[in-house]
Amino acid sequence: MDPAKAVVFGPIIIFFVIFGLIIVGFLGLVAKLLIKAKNSSWEGEVIEKKHKVIDDFDEGKQDKYIIVFQTTEGKKLNVEANQSVWEDYKVGDKAVKKTGTLWPEKV
């Protein structure tokens, strides 16, 4: 390889290799989190509902709806939901999160 080309293209190649490794790592993390979420299963009861308004510089104010479940094992889980699902659940409602699904179902 011509030394002039190595000086020009060497840093570019190194940049793209590092950038590619970062992208692959990020996608691997997302895949791992999705697989973990789909493989989990639990039964629980709604113990709290939270509504937060977050001020974002890019998109303005955003509503965030969270349903807090207490599982039969005593663990507390925060599940983010859209407004209609959040309004559908009441404190005391029971739900089941089955293996292979991402969201709990009301029972």
Beta strands, then each sheet from edge to edge (+ up, - down):
strand 1: 42-56
strand 2: 60-71
strand 3: 76-81
strand 4: 94-97
strand 5: 105-106
sheet 1: 3+ 2- 1+ 4- 5+
end
